[in-house]
């Protein structure tokens, strides 16, 4: 009685579990496109049920003894025994089925195991002869489908996977680190999609056949490339790879506007990965390795300066979270006070005195650095803080010279070059006005120094990288205008000197007003109100004025270093951009009304009074 009761209870429980399992196998949205199962025999139904519920003895017995069993049979959902065993994580049943030859839908089972994260089942399937040469790991299901008919892929809900999904792409999408590592050891890789504007035969054919599928395949590939699992396991330098990939994805977001949000999300995912790597740093050595892009940075000699290549790349690609990360900022601040470690903990007053001392002794410090660049003083002057102070002081002096050079226009201030020259009766007017003053000579020396600095920067960074930064274009334009201004001024001085030589040689009378001079010489005796508009000195003065404006606007390059003025300048810059956008709309409306009013009033041009406009 007890035995029969237990038997009935177990049978009822087994039936209930089987019904629950059947009810859970809900048809996916792709059911109508799947291969519908044909009518099954009782033996096949028992075989599928045993594989689904992990009945190892029954599966083994039927595989070994049955001569009529079709082990590739499928249920009403189009799933065979291998898929059912993998979907329910029955490793032993999966291993038994993988021993059979001509086993179908092995690719389905692999993708299903990857999507569920069953590592041991994935390893078992990868040992199947079908993956011996690794061909199925490099080909998408669509490409493999051209070779055989058993590589259809369905996810856990019965929905068919995309044709371009390879095992390594799916593992990367699911962030399965162990599975990605196993596939990488097997030689699987995610191929980077071709450029969006690629015109190769393969891209043209895919675009012509199905443009949507082509775009989705590119998106799936980039999702795999941007996954943290693939970035960290496949690249020797994950930080560099993630930074470059984030920039590429940000560029694609502006090109493929229909997938803009997806590409921006992936770009942000790459940036978050880089920030996450920086979060994992435990000491200064690891932070330096990430910021400099060299894992052996600690082996460099002491005189070697860090390159900060990753920081520069992050700034170029606008990865703000990486640059503003506390680990990064702490390392940069340490380098900022290099060889001046005690100055960091000092008060603002002490730092101000240090800056004032550098300002006063800058010429002597420069000479000392030239004489002994490797001395202790030379190493101190090479620190970023001292270099910043020296450059700021030098540029401030340069702006002061520009102000002093313009001071001779004020009453009571004398800065003209002809004040030191004794006038004589035969001296023409232009000789005195075209000579360079002492402030202009100093300005020319500063300009030559800045030109040399820009040439060194072009040599180090390269012309392409130099042009990318707008501040470099501002410096280049400012220095070019200064050079053009001084060149035109020098040409005017040469012409005036030639005229003065003619007067000294051929004019005997002391009164130039009563002497008839050739036109090309007499022109240099005229006052400013009679000069030609194309006069070199007028052109020089105009160019000089533009260069002065650009020189003072260069102060905006230093302001972002201050935490108070920097945000204000950035806000002002963005406001100006918005103002220009509104101006475009305003000009369009203004232009429309202007043309309409012109058409209305153009017939009455010159009319003093017309009754048509009295009401």
Secondary structure per residue as TSV (DSSP state, phi and psi in degrees):
chain	resnum	aa	ss	phi	psi
A	1	X	-	360.0	-48.0
A	2	X	H	-65.3	-40.2
A	3	X	H	-65.3	-42.9
A	4	X	H	-64.7	-38.9
A	5	X	H	-63.4	-43.5
A	6	X	H	-64.5	-38.1
A	7	X	H	-63.8	-44.0
A	8	X	H	-64.9	-38.7
A	9	X	H	-63.8	-44.6
A	10	X	H	-64.7	-38.6
A	11	X	H	-65.3	-41.1
A	12	X	H	-65.2	-40.8
A	13	X	H	-64.6	-41.9
A	14	X	H	-63.4	-41.0
A	15	X	H	-65.2	-40.8
A	16	X	H	-63.2	-43.9
A	17	X	H	-62.1	-39.7
A	18	X	H	-66.1	-39.8
A	19	X	H	-65.8	-39.2
A	20	X	H	-63.2	-42.1
A	21	X	H	-62.7	-39.7
A	22	X	H	-65.5	-39.5
A	23	X	H	-68.7	-28.4
A	24	X	H	-73.9	-22.5
A	25	X	-	-80.4	70.2
A	26	X	-	-74.5	140.9
A	27	X	-	-67.9	131.5
A	28	X	-	-79.5	173.1
A	29	X	T	-67.0	-15.8
A	30	X	T	-97.5	16.2
A	31	X	G	-61.0	-39.8
A	32	X	G	-67.2	-18.3
A	33	X	G	-97.5	-8.7
A	34	X	S	-80.8	165.2
A	35	X	-	-77.8	109.8
A	36	X	-	-71.2	138.7
A	37	X	-	-68.2	139.3
A	38	X	-	-80.2	177.1
A	39	X	-	-64.6	130.7
A	40	X	-	-98.5	147.4
A	41	X	-	-79.2	166.6
A	42	X	H	-61.5	-35.4
A	43	X	H	-67.2	-40.4
A	44	X	H	-68.9	-38.8
A	45	X	H	-62.8	-41.7
A	46	X	H	-65.3	-37.5
A	47	X	H	-64.8	-44.4
A	48	X	H	-66.5	-39.8
A	49	X	H	-64.0	-40.8
A	50	X	H	-65.2	-39.4
A	51	X	H	-68.0	-36.0
A	52	X	H	-69.7	-39.4
A	53	X	H	-99.1	7.4
A	54	X	T	72.7	34.6
A	55	X	-	-82.6	89.1
A	56	X	H	-64.5	-47.7
A	57	X	H	-58.4	-42.7
A	58	X	H	-66.8	-42.7
A	59	X	H	-63.2	-43.8
A	60	X	H	-63.2	-44.1
A	61	X	H	-64.3	-43.3
A	62	X	H	-69.2	-36.6
A	63	X	H	-68.9	-32.5
A	64	X	H	-86.8	-35.0
A	65	X	H	-104.6	-32.5
A	66	X	-	-73.5	132.1
A	67	X	S	-97.8	-17.7
A	68	X	S	-106.8	1.8
A	69	X	-	-75.8	130.7
A	70	X	-	-97.7	98.3
A	71	X	T	-74.4	-3.0
A	72	X	T	-99.9	12.4
A	73	X	-	-66.6	154.7
A	74	X	B	-125.6	154.3
A	75	X	-	-87.8	-170.8
A	76	X	T	-65.4	-16.4
A	77	X	T	-90.6	-0.2
A	78	X	S	79.0	21.1
A	79	X	-	-109.1	135.0
A	80	X	B	-90.9	-175.9
A	81	X	H	-64.7	-37.2
A	82	X	H	-64.1	-42.9
A	83	X	H	-64.5	-40.2
A	84	X	H	-65.0	-39.9
A	85	X	H	-67.7	-41.1
A	86	X	H	-68.0	-42.3
A	87	X	H	-61.9	-27.5
A	88	X	T	-103.2	11.2
A	89	X	T	58.3	50.1
A	90	X	-	-103.1	92.8
A	91	X	H	-64.7	-43.7
A	92	X	H	-64.0	-42.7
A	93	X	H	-64.5	-40.2
A	94	X	H	-60.9	-42.6
A	95	X	H	-65.1	-36.6
A	96	X	H	-64.8	-43.7
A	97	X	H	-69.0	-33.7
A	98	X	H	-69.0	-15.0
A	99	X	T	-77.2	-14.9
A	100	X	S	-79.5	141.4
A	101	X	T	-81.2	158.5
A	102	X	T	58.4	33.3
A	103	X	-	-75.9	128.2
A	104	X	-	-91.3	160.6
A	105	X	-	58.3	40.8
A	106	X	H	-69.5	-35.3
A	107	X	H	-63.8	-37.1
A	108	X	H	-59.2	-47.0
A	109	X	H	-64.0	-37.9
A	110	X	H	-64.8	-48.0
A	111	X	H	-65.0	-35.6
A	112	X	H	-65.8	-41.9
A	113	X	H	-65.4	-37.9
A	114	X	H	-66.2	-43.0
A	115	X	H	-64.1	-30.4
A	116	X	H	-90.8	-10.3
A	117	X	T	78.7	28.9
A	118	X	-	-87.4	94.3
A	119	X	H	-66.6	-46.6
A	120	X	H	-65.8	-35.4
A	121	X	H	-69.5	-37.8
A	122	X	H	-60.7	-44.0
A	123	X	H	-61.6	-40.5
A	124	X	H	-64.5	-42.7
A	125	X	H	-68.1	-37.2
A	126	X	H	-67.6	-18.6
A	127	X	T	-82.3	-2.3
A	128	X	S	-68.2	146.5
A	129	X	G	-57.3	-24.7
A	130	X	G	-62.5	-24.9
A	131	X	G	-108.2	21.5
A	132	X	S	-62.9	-44.5
A	133	X	S	-94.4	1.0
A	134	X	S	73.1	14.5
A	135	X	H	-68.6	-40.3
A	136	X	H	-68.0	-18.4
A	137	X	H	-81.8	-20.1
A	138	X	H	-102.6	-19.1
A	139	X	S	-98.3	145.3
A	140	X	-	-77.0	161.8
A	141	X	H	-57.1	-33.3
A	142	X	H	-65.9	-40.4
A	143	X	H	-70.5	-38.5
A	144	X	H	-70.2	-28.2
A	145	X	H	-63.2	-27.7
A	146	X	T	-69.4	-18.3
A	147	X	T	-97.5	-40.2
A	148	X	-	-145.7	170.6
A	149	X	S	-106.9	18.2
A	150	X	-	-112.9	9.5
A	151	X	-	-109.2	44.5
A	152	X	-	-82.0	149.5
A	153	X	-	-126.3	130.9
A	154	X	B	-130.0	145.3
A	155	X	-	-87.3	-173.2
A	156	X	T	-67.4	-19.3
A	157	X	T	-95.8	7.3
A	158	X	S	87.7	0.5
A	159	X	-	-81.8	137.0
A	160	X	B	-73.0	134.7
A	161	X	-	-68.4	158.7
A	162	X	-	-64.1	146.3
A	163	X	T	-64.1	-25.5
A	164	X	T	-89.4	1.4
A	165	X	-	-79.0	117.1
A	166	X	-	-98.8	164.2
A	167	X	H	-55.8	-40.6
A	168	X	H	-69.6	-35.1
A	169	X	H	-67.3	-43.1
A	170	X	H	-64.9	-41.4
A	171	X	H	-63.6	-38.0
A	172	X	H	-67.6	-39.9
A	173	X	H	-61.0	-39.0
A	174	X	T	-83.8	-1.4
A	175	X	T	57.4	41.8
A	176	X	-	-92.5	95.8
A	177	X	H	-63.4	-45.6
A	178	X	H	-64.2	-42.5
A	179	X	H	-67.7	-40.7
A	180	X	H	-60.5	-41.0
A	181	X	H	-63.4	-42.2
A	182	X	H	-63.1	-44.7
A	183	X	H	-67.0	-36.7
A	184	X	H	-64.9	-37.6
A	185	X	H	-65.7	-27.7
A	186	X	T	-80.0	-5.0
A	187	X	T	97.7	6.6
A	188	X	-	-76.1	141.3
A	189	X	-	-143.3	154.6
A	190	X	-	-95.3	117.7
A	191	X	-	-75.7	130.0
A	192	X	-	-69.0	131.1
A	193	X	-	-61.0	153.5
A	194	X	-	-66.5	164.4
A	195	X	-	-59.8	149.2
A	196	X	T	-60.2	-33.0
A	197	X	T	-95.9	18.3
A	198	X	-	-65.3	137.9
A	199	X	-	-116.5	26.2
A	200	X	-	-71.7	164.4
A	201	X	H	-62.7	-37.9
A	202	X	H	-63.5	-46.6
A	203	X	H	-67.4	-40.1
A	204	X	H	-63.6	-40.9
A	205	X	H	-66.4	-43.8
A	206	X	H	-64.5	-40.2
A	207	X	H	-66.0	-37.7
A	208	X	H	-72.6	-37.6
A	209	X	H	-72.2	-48.6
A	210	X	-	-158.7	97.8
A	211	X	H	-67.1	-34.4
A	212	X	H	-66.6	-45.8
A	213	X	H	-63.1	-36.1
A	214	X	H	-63.6	-42.9
A	215	X	H	-67.0	-39.6
A	216	X	H	-67.8	-35.5
A	217	X	H	-65.3	-38.3
A	218	X	H	-63.9	-42.4
A	219	X	H	-63.6	-43.3
A	220	X	H	-64.3	-38.1
A	221	X	H	-65.8	-42.8
A	222	X	H	-67.9	-33.1
A	223	X	H	-62.5	-39.5
A	224	X	H	-68.2	-42.0
A	225	X	H	-65.3	-32.6
A	226	X	T	-87.0	-2.4
A	227	X	S	-72.2	146.3
A	228	X	H	-64.0	-35.4
A	229	X	H	-63.5	-44.8
A	230	X	H	-73.8	-38.9
A	231	X	H	-62.4	-43.4
A	232	X	H	-76.1	-24.3
A	233	X	H	-102.7	-23.9
A	234	X	H	-99.1	-19.7
A	235	X	-	-107.9	142.0
A	236	X	S	-73.2	-27.2
A	237	X	S	-129.7	82.7
A	238	X	H	-60.6	-33.7
A	239	X	H	-64.6	-47.4
A	240	X	H	-63.4	-44.1
A	241	X	H	-61.7	-42.5
A	242	X	H	-67.6	-39.3
A	243	X	H	-64.7	-45.6
A	244	X	H	-67.3	-38.4
A	245	X	H	-67.5	-37.7
A	246	X	H	-62.9	-38.7
A	247	X	H	-68.9	-39.7
A	248	X	H	-64.0	-41.2
A	249	X	H	-68.3	-37.6
A	250	X	H	-64.3	-35.3
A	251	X	H	-70.0	-39.2
A	252	X	H	-66.8	-28.7
A	253	X	H	-62.7	-30.2
A	254	X	H	-86.2	-15.1
A	255	X	H	-94.0	-55.4
A	256	X	S	-91.5	80.2
A	257	X	G	-65.5	-23.9
A	258	X	G	-68.8	-23.6
A	259	X	G	-113.6	29.8
A	260	X	H	-59.5	-46.8
A	261	X	H	-64.7	-38.1
A	262	X	H	-65.7	-44.2
A	263	X	H	-68.1	-37.8
A	264	X	H	-65.3	-37.9
A	265	X	H	-64.2	-41.7
A	266	X	H	-67.5	-38.0
A	267	X	H	-62.6	-43.0
A	268	X	H	-65.9	-32.8
A	269	X	H	-63.6	-41.1
A	270	X	H	-65.0	-40.7
A	271	X	H	-65.4	-40.2
A	272	X	H	-65.3	-32.8
A	273	X	H	-63.5	-43.0
A	274	X	H	-63.3	-42.5
A	275	X	H	-64.0	-39.1
A	276	X	H	-63.1	-38.3
A	277	X	H	-63.2	-40.7
A	278	X	H	-66.3	-29.9
A	279	X	H	-65.2	-29.1
A	280	X	T	-82.3	-4.2
A	281	X	-	-66.8	138.5
A	282	X	-	-109.9	-18.6
A	283	X	S	-150.2	176.8
A	284	X	H	-64.1	-35.2
A	285	X	H	-61.2	-41.6
A	286	X	H	-70.1	-37.8
A	287	X	H	-63.8	-43.1
A	288	X	H	-63.5	-38.8
A	289	X	H	-62.1	-38.2
A	290	X	H	-74.0	-44.8
A	291	X	H	-69.9	-30.3
A	292	X	H	-98.5	-10.4
A	293	X	T	71.2	26.4
A	294	X	-	-140.8	117.7
A	295	X	T	-74.7	-13.4
A	296	X	T	-106.5	30.3
A	297	X	G	-64.0	-28.2
A	298	X	G	-73.5	-11.3
A	299	X	G	-88.6	-5.8
A	300	X	S	-73.9	153.0
A	301	X	-	-67.2	163.9
A	302	X	T	-66.1	-31.1
A	303	X	T	-78.7	-7.2
A	304	X	-	-76.2	129.6
A	305	X	-	-92.0	137.1
A	306	X	-	-60.5	143.4
A	307	X	-	-83.5	-27.4
A	308	X	-	54.1	38.3
A	309	X	H	-63.7	-36.9
A	310	X	H	-72.0	-34.3
A	311	X	H	-64.4	-44.9
A	312	X	H	-63.0	-39.5
A	313	X	H	-67.3	-39.1
A	314	X	H	-65.7	-37.7
A	315	X	H	-66.4	-40.0
A	316	X	H	-64.3	-40.3
A	317	X	T	-91.1	4.3
A	318	X	T	60.0	46.8
A	319	X	-	-89.6	84.8
A	320	X	H	-67.8	-38.4
A	321	X	H	-63.1	-35.9
A	322	X	H	-69.0	-45.3
A	323	X	H	-68.6	-37.7
A	324	X	T	-86.8	4.2
A	325	X	-	-64.5	141.1
A	326	X	H	-57.2	-39.1
A	327	X	H	-62.7	-40.7
A	328	X	H	-68.7	-44.5
A	329	X	H	-65.6	-37.6
A	330	X	H	-64.1	-40.7
A	331	X	H	-68.1	-40.0
A	332	X	H	-65.9	-38.5
A	333	X	H	-67.3	-34.7
A	334	X	H	-65.2	-41.6
A	335	X	H	-69.8	-29.7
A	336	X	H	-62.2	-39.3
A	337	X	T	-101.1	37.2
A	338	X	T	-61.2	133.4
A	339	X	T	62.8	8.7
A	340	X	-	-135.0	44.2
A	341	X	G	-60.8	-31.3
A	342	X	G	-73.1	-20.5
A	343	X	G	-73.0	-24.1
A	344	X	T	-64.4	-35.7
A	345	X	T	-89.2	1.5
A	346	X	S	-80.9	165.5
A	347	X	-	-78.0	172.0
A	348	X	H	-64.0	-35.6
A	349	X	H	-63.7	-42.3
A	350	X	H	-66.0	-41.1
A	351	X	H	-64.5	-38.3
A	352	X	H	-65.2	-39.7
A	353	X	H	-63.9	-37.4
A	354	X	H	-64.2	-42.4
A	355	X	H	-65.1	-40.2
A	356	X	H	-65.4	-39.1
A	357	X	H	-64.8	-40.8
A	358	X	H	-64.7	-38.0
A	359	X	H	-63.5	-42.2
A	360	X	H	-70.9	-43.4
A	361	X	T	-98.7	20.6
A	362	X	H	-59.1	-45.9
A	363	X	H	-60.5	-41.4
A	364	X	H	-70.1	-37.0
A	365	X	H	-65.5	-37.4
A	366	X	H	-64.3	-43.5
A	367	X	H	-63.7	-41.8
A	368	X	H	-63.2	-36.4
A	369	X	H	-68.5	-38.0
A	370	X	H	-63.3	-38.7
A	371	X	H	-73.6	-46.3
A	372	X	-	-133.3	77.5
A	373	X	T	-70.0	-22.1
A	374	X	T	-97.2	3.8
A	375	X	S	-74.8	176.6
A	376	X	H	-62.0	-40.5
A	377	X	H	-64.9	-38.4
A	378	X	H	-64.5	-41.2
A	379	X	H	-66.0	-34.6
A	380	X	H	-67.1	-41.3
A	381	X	H	-69.3	-19.8
A	382	X	T	-82.0	-6.9
A	383	X	S	-66.6	146.2
A	384	X	H	-56.0	-37.6
A	385	X	H	-62.9	-46.8
A	386	X	H	-67.1	-37.3
A	387	X	H	-65.6	-41.0
A	388	X	H	-63.4	-44.6
A	389	X	H	-63.7	-42.7
A	390	X	H	-63.8	-44.2
A	391	X	H	-65.7	-41.0
A	392	X	H	-64.5	-41.9
A	393	X	H	-65.7	-42.6
A	394	X	H	-62.0	-43.2
A	395	X	H	-69.1	-34.2
A	396	X	H	-64.3	-41.4
A	397	X	H	-63.1	-39.2
A	398	X	H	-61.5	-44.4
A	399	X	H	-65.0	-35.6
A	400	X	H	-63.3	-38.2
A	401	X	H	-64.5	-37.0
A	402	X	H	-63.7	-38.5
A	403	X	H	-68.5	-43.9
A	404	X	H	-64.8	-35.7
A	405	X	H	-66.4	-28.6
A	406	X	T	-88.0	-4.1
A	407	X	G	-74.6	-15.6
A	408	X	G	-71.0	-10.0
A	409	X	G	-77.8	-17.5
A	410	X	S	-84.8	151.0
A	411	X	T	-71.1	133.3
A	412	X	T	90.8	-6.7
A	413	X	-	-109.6	129.7
A	414	X	-	-120.0	122.0
A	415	X	-	-143.4	15.6
A	416	X	-	-77.5	145.4
A	417	X	G	-70.3	-25.3
A	418	X	G	-81.9	2.4
A	419	X	G	-71.0	-25.1
A	420	X	G	-92.6	0.2
A	421	X	S	-106.8	131.3
A	422	X	-	-78.7	120.3
A	423	X	-	-68.8	146.4
A	424	X	-	-134.5	161.3
A	425	X	T	-60.2	-29.7
A	426	X	T	-90.6	2.0
A	427	X	-	-78.1	127.0
A	428	X	-	-83.1	162.5
A	429	X	H	-66.4	-40.8
A	430	X	H	-71.7	-19.3
A	431	X	H	-65.3	-37.0
A	432	X	H	-76.0	-34.0
A	433	X	H	-84.9	-17.4
A	434	X	S	-97.9	-6.0
A	435	X	S	-73.8	149.9
A	436	X	-	-84.3	136.0
A	437	X	-	-82.1	171.7
A	438	X	H	-67.6	-31.3
A	439	X	H	-70.1	-37.1
A	440	X	H	-67.2	-35.9
A	441	X	H	-64.8	-40.4
A	442	X	H	-66.7	-37.8
A	443	X	H	-62.1	-40.2
A	444	X	H	-63.0	-38.0
A	445	X	H	-65.3	-42.2
A	446	X	H	-63.3	-40.1
A	447	X	H	-64.2	-41.5
A	448	X	H	-62.4	-39.3
A	449	X	H	-64.5	-41.4
A	450	X	H	-68.7	-33.4
A	451	X	H	-64.6	-41.6
A	452	X	H	-63.4	-39.1
A	453	X	H	-63.9	-41.4
A	454	X	H	-67.4	-35.9
A	455	X	H	-64.4	-41.0
A	456	X	H	-63.4	-38.4
A	457	X	H	-66.7	-40.2
A	458	X	H	-64.1	-38.3
A	459	X	H	-66.4	-39.2
A	460	X	H	-76.6	-43.9
A	461	X	H	-91.3	-25.9
A	462	X	-	94.5	150.2
A	463	X	H	-59.9	-37.8
A	464	X	H	-66.0	-47.1
A	465	X	H	-68.2	-31.0
A	466	X	H	-66.5	-39.8
A	467	X	H	-73.0	-24.7
A	468	X	H	-61.5	-37.7
A	469	X	S	-83.4	125.3
A	470	X	H	-68.4	-29.9
A	471	X	H	-64.5	-34.1
A	472	X	H	-65.3	-37.7
A	473	X	H	-65.8	-37.3
A	474	X	H	-63.7	-44.6
A	475	X	H	-62.9	-43.0
A	476	X	H	-62.9	-43.5
A	477	X	H	-65.3	-42.3
A	478	X	H	-61.6	-47.6
A	479	X	H	-68.1	-36.3
A	480	X	H	-64.2	-40.3
A	481	X	H	-68.2	-38.2
A	482	X	H	-60.7	-46.1
A	483	X	H	-62.6	-43.4
A	484	X	H	-64.3	-38.7
A	485	X	H	-64.7	-48.3
A	486	X	H	-67.7	-31.8
A	487	X	H	-66.1	-45.3
A	488	X	H	-64.2	-38.4
A	489	X	H	-65.1	-39.7
A	490	X	H	-67.7	-38.8
A	491	X	H	-64.1	-39.0
A	492	X	H	-64.4	-37.9
A	493	X	H	-65.8	-39.0
A	494	X	H	-64.5	-42.7
A	495	X	H	-64.5	-40.7
A	496	X	H	-66.0	-36.4
A	497	X	H	-67.6	-38.4
A	498	X	H	-63.7	-39.9
A	499	X	H	-65.7	-37.5
A	500	X	H	-66.2	-35.8
A	501	X	H	-65.0	-38.7
A	502	X	H	-63.8	-42.8
A	503	X	H	-65.3	-42.5
A	504	X	H	-66.5	-27.4
A	505	X	H	-89.2	-37.2
A	506	X	H	-112.3	-15.9
A	507	X	-	-96.0	123.0
A	508	X	-	-98.2	-33.0
A	509	X	S	-74.6	144.3
A	510	X	S	-77.4	-17.7
A	511	X	-	-96.4	109.5
A	512	X	G	-72.6	-20.5
A	513	X	G	-71.2	-23.5
A	514	X	G	-99.9	9.8
A	515	X	S	-110.5	136.5
A	516	X	-	-87.6	117.3
A	517	X	-	-109.5	154.0
A	518	X	-	-59.4	152.1
A	519	X	H	-56.2	-40.2
A	520	X	H	-69.9	-16.9
A	521	X	H	-98.8	-39.9
A	522	X	H	-64.0	-26.8
A	523	X	G	-59.8	-32.0
A	524	X	G	-81.7	-0.2
A	525	X	G	-98.9	-5.7
A	526	X	S	-77.3	157.5
A	527	X	-	-77.2	173.6
A	528	X	G	-63.0	-31.2
A	529	X	G	-70.6	-10.4
A	530	X	G	-108.2	7.9
A	531	X	-	-74.2	152.8
A	532	X	-	-74.7	151.2
A	533	X	T	-62.1	-26.8
A	534	X	T	-92.1	15.8
A	535	X	-	-61.8	134.8
A	536	X	H	-58.1	-33.4
A	537	X	H	-71.7	-36.6
A	538	X	H	-65.6	-42.7
A	539	X	H	-62.0	-41.5
A	540	X	H	-61.6	-43.5
A	541	X	H	-66.8	-37.2
A	542	X	H	-65.3	-44.4
A	543	X	H	-65.0	-37.5
A	544	X	H	-63.3	-39.5
A	545	X	H	-63.5	-41.3
A	546	X	H	-64.0	-41.7
A	547	X	H	-64.8	-35.8
A	548	X	H	-64.6	-42.1
A	549	X	H	-61.8	-44.8
A	550	X	H	-65.2	-33.9
A	551	X	H	-65.0	-43.9
A	552	X	H	-72.0	-31.5
A	553	X	H	-68.7	-18.1
A	554	X	T	-69.6	-12.3
A	555	X	T	-60.1	-29.8
A	556	X	H	-62.5	-17.8
A	557	X	H	-72.2	-27.2
A	558	X	H	-91.8	-27.1
A	559	X	H	-58.8	-37.8
A	560	X	T	-60.1	-15.8
A	561	X	T	-70.8	-16.7
A	562	X	S	-95.8	133.4
A	563	X	T	-72.8	-11.6
A	564	X	T	-94.1	-48.0
A	565	X	H	-83.5	-26.3
A	566	X	H	-58.9	-53.6
A	567	X	H	-61.1	-34.5
A	568	X	H	-64.8	-41.1
A	569	X	H	-66.0	-41.2
A	570	X	H	-64.2	-41.8
A	571	X	H	-63.4	-40.5
A	572	X	H	-64.2	-41.6
A	573	X	H	-62.0	-42.3
A	574	X	H	-69.9	-33.0
A	575	X	H	-64.9	-41.0
A	576	X	H	-62.6	-38.8
A	577	X	H	-61.7	-42.7
A	578	X	H	-65.8	-36.1
A	579	X	H	-62.9	-41.8
A	580	X	H	-64.2	-36.3
A	581	X	H	-64.7	-41.5
A	582	X	H	-66.8	-32.9
A	583	X	H	-64.3	-34.3
A	584	X	H	-61.5	-45.7
A	585	X	H	-64.7	-42.1
A	586	X	H	-62.6	-42.1
A	587	X	H	-65.0	-37.7
A	588	X	H	-61.5	-45.6
A	589	X	H	-66.1	-43.7
A	590	X	H	-62.0	-41.2
A	591	X	H	-64.1	-39.9
A	592	X	H	-63.3	-46.3
A	593	X	H	-67.5	-33.9
A	594	X	H	-64.3	-43.9
A	595	X	H	-66.9	-41.2
A	596	X	H	-63.5	-43.7
A	597	X	H	-67.2	-34.4
A	598	X	H	-64.9	-43.5
A	599	X	H	-62.3	-31.2
A	600	X	H	-78.9	-42.7
A	601	X	H	-99.9	-6.8
A	602	X	G	-64.6	-25.9
A	603	X	G	-71.9	-20.2
A	604	X	G	-105.4	28.0
A	605	X	T	-64.4	122.7
A	606	X	T	88.3	-3.8
A	607	X	-	-76.2	128.9
A	608	X	S	-75.7	-37.4
A	609	X	-	-151.6	138.8
A	610	X	-	-146.3	126.8
A	611	X	G	-61.0	-18.5
A	612	X	G	-65.8	-20.1
A	613	X	G	-113.3	22.5
A	614	X	-	-92.6	-13.7
A	615	X	-	-118.4	360.0
